[in-house]
Amino acid sequence: MSMQIKPHKAPICGVLFDLDGTLVDTAPDLVHALNLALLEHGFPPKPLEAVRDAASHGSLALVSAAQPELPDTEKVKIQQSLLSHYQQINGQHSRLFEGMDTLLLALIKANIPFGVVTNKAARFARPLLDTLEVNSTKLANLMPSIISGDSTRYSKPHSAPMLLAAQQLNCPPASILYLGDAERDLQAAYNSGMQGGIALWGYIAKTDKLDSWPHDYRFETPEEVIPLID
């Protein structure tokens, strides 16, 4: 078990998740859309595992991972095609990470509110959460807070979207656990005074220096979070 705990933390009264690479395995949809865009612009498709780690960092990062030598202007053109394709296939192949349903059911049982803070635009985030279910209930309907990249003036790692989510969960930031798989996620948790947990099951690259990320916990699986809320 990889969970690392720092003592004297406030009891958890709310949990927030990053979306891509933490709550939901969206890489299959994102890479499918990327490959459609690459083919459209005359480039060969990429296997999922070759670019999977970039999926947490946005559409332009995916394009850059696939075609790093292209000038920025060409990358942006492919990015726009990717987003157009993604809107059509969003949610078709995305799934909750293994064990996530167990964690969510434990949160529901413990009456602990949970939600999402993502840099993904609302036009993609909300429809995706409507395609996923826990106990036959749409995931979006179980969340009192869904904060997207365009919900506030600033996006992560700024504290603004985090603090808005804390208000909507009706929890003090110090009693909220934020789970993410990218450095900006953990920096956002730190900036807003929340407890930060690294989701090791997510899109973490071998080159990521996890020890330098501000964090209170590391979790190998979603189930490892459950002892914190019991």
PEJOVEN-V31189 format. One record per residue. RES is the residue in three letters. PHI is phi in whole degrees, 0 to 359 (NA if undefined). Layout:
RES;PHI, RES;PHI
This chain:
MET;NA, SER;260, MET;300, GLN;246, ILE;241, LYS;265, PRO;287, HIS;67, LYS;272, ALA;295, PRO;301, ILE;284, CYS;242, GLY;196, VAL;230, LEU;239, PHE;239, ASP;293, LEU;269, ASP;288, GLY;88, THR;234, LEU;278, VAL;234, ASP;276, THR;264, ALA;304, PRO;302, ASP;291, LEU;296, VAL;287, HIS;300, ALA;296, LEU;302, ASN;293, LEU;298, ALA;291, LEU;298, LEU;298, GLU;299, HIS;257, GLY;86, PHE;247, PRO;287, PRO;289, LYS;245, PRO;293, LEU;309, GLU;294, ALA;289, VAL;233, ARG;305, ASP;296, ALA;276, ALA;295, SER;282, HIS;256, GLY;101, SER;294, LEU;292, ALA;295, LEU;296, VAL;298, SER;295, ALA;294, ALA;280, GLN;224, PRO;295, GLU;273, LEU;291, PRO;295, ASP;302, THR;298, GLU;287, LYS;299, VAL;295, LYS;298, ILE;293, GLN;302, GLN;296, SER;294, LEU;303, LEU;297, SER;295, HIS;293, TYR;297, GLN;298, GLN;279, ILE;249, ASN;308, GLY;94, GLN;294, HIS;239, SER;278, ARG;218, LEU;300, PHE;298, GLU;304, GLY;91, MET;292, ASP;298, THR;297, LEU;296, LEU;296, LEU;295, ALA;294, LEU;295, ILE;298, LYS;298, ALA;276, ASN;59, ILE;257, PRO;291, PHE;218, GLY;197, VAL;232, VAL;234, THR;229, ASN;272, LYS;291, ALA;296, ALA;301, ARG;293, PHE;255, ALA;292, ARG;294, PRO;300, LEU;298, LEU;292, ASP;281, THR;272, LEU;254, GLU;226, VAL;231, ASN;53, SER;65, THR;246, LYS;302, LEU;302, ALA;300, ASN;284, LEU;267, MET;250, PRO;286, SER;218, ILE;229, ILE;254, SER;257, GLY;296, ASP;249, SER;281, THR;231, ARG;295, TYR;242, SER;243, LYS;304, PRO;269, HIS;296, SER;282, ALA;304, PRO;294, MET;293, LEU;288, LEU;296, ALA;297, ALA;299, GLN;299, GLN;288, LEU;280, ASN;60, CYS;229, PRO;293, PRO;306, ALA;294, SER;255, ILE;251, LEU;264, TYR;248, LEU;253, GLY;207, ASP;240, ALA;225, GLU;302, ARG;295, ASP;296, LEU;289, GLN;292, ALA;296, ALA;299, TYR;297, ASN;297, SER;258, GLY;78, MET;268, GLN;278, GLY;252, GLY;234, ILE;278, ALA;273, LEU;292, TRP;281, GLY;274, TYR;272, ILE;258, ALA;275, LYS;298, THR;275, ASP;292, LYS;261, LEU;298, ASP;296, SER;272, TRP;280, PRO;292, HIS;198, ASP;253, TYR;217, ARG;231, PHE;234, GLU;285, THR;222, PRO;300, GLU;298, GLU;293, VAL;284, ILE;303, PRO;302, LEU;290, ILE;255, ASP;286
